[in-house]
């Protein structure tokens, strides 16, 4: 389903995530269980983005 409002929310969330993944608005949290190596942040009440921090090979930063 193509929902323009949702697309815009995802873009805004991705931009916030890129700037600071721990902004309180994102509600970033570590996952548990089979997804324990991952993190999640909120896009909307019923929508999350699941991601993993990776080390930059050039700078050795995460």
Order of alpha helices (4+ residues) and beta strands (2+ residues): alpha-beta-beta-beta
